[in-house]
Amino acid sequence: MAGAEGEAVAERFGSASFAGTIGVIGAGRLGGALARALVACGYRVDKVVGRSGDLAQLLARASGAAPASASEVVAACDLVVLAVPDGVIEVVAGAEHWRPGQAVVHCSGAVGLEALRVPRARGALVGCFHPLQSFSGDDGPERFRGVTVGVEGSAPLAAWLETMARDLGATPLPLEGVDRARYHAAAVLVSNDVVALMAAAARTWEAAGLPREEARAALAPLLLGAARNIEARPLEQALTGPVARGDVETVRRHLEALRAWPDLLALYRALGRELLGLALAIDPAARAALEALFADEVVP
C-alpha cells in the first residue's frame, strides 16, 4: 500500500486517537462486552451483528450502535471485529468483500492471522485482539481493567491495537512469534479448568458426606483467596496447605481417602507433582516423601 491511501491508513491506525468507525460481528459475551467498553472509552461502534437478532438489537441499544447484517458491517466500518467462534473465523472472513485500508481483527487466542488470509489478500490490515478474561454476557467496561490483552497485527495496526488495550485499562501483550496453541492452553488451564477443579472438589465434598449443592458456596471464597494470593505474590509464596508445609502425613491421609475414586486420586497426585515443581522451602526428606506419594505407581 503506497501513496496517499497508505498515508491515510497510517494516520488512521497508527495514531493514538482512532477516529474511524468500528463494527462488531458476533454479539455474544465477548463481542457485547467489548462493544460496550469501546463506546465507554469514546470509540465509535456504529454497527453490530449476531446470530440472534434480538441479542444484537439489545447490544445495539446498550452500545449506541445500529443492528446490521455482516455485509453491512463490513461495508460501513473502518475496523471490523470478528468476535465469533474459532471454527468460523475463516469462513466469516472469507465470505465478505473487504477493501484496501480496512482493518479486520479476530478475538481468538488459539487461531493465528492465517485465518484472515482472504481480507489480507484484498488489502485489508489484519490482526488479533484477545482479552485474557472470561465474560458473563452483561459485563461493563470495568471487566477489561487490569487484564492482559494479546495483540498481533500487520503494521501499523498492531501499535494501534496496543493503544486500544491501554484505553480499556488493560495491558497489551504482543503475540507475534508466540506459539498460539500453547499460549491459549495456558489460559484454558487457569480459567476453564478451574471450573473443572471446582467440580472435582464438589465431588470430593459430597464423598465426605456433605451436601454437594453447598460445595460451591463453601469453597468459592477459598478459591478467590487463592487467586488473590497468586495475584499478589510469587507462586511459591502464594501456596498454602500441606504441600507448602511439607506435611507428609496429611497428604498420605488424603490419598488414602481418595482410593475409592481413581480419577480424583490421579488428579490430586498430578496437581501435587506440579506443586513440587515450585521452589518450596520444605525439608528435603519431606520433599522426597511427597514425591514418592505423588508417583502414579504408588498405592497409598
Order of alpha helices (4+ residues) and beta strands (2+ residues): alpha-beta-alpha-beta-alpha-beta-alpha-beta-alpha-beta-alpha-beta-beta-alpha-beta-alpha-alpha-alpha-alpha-alpha-alpha-alpha-alpha
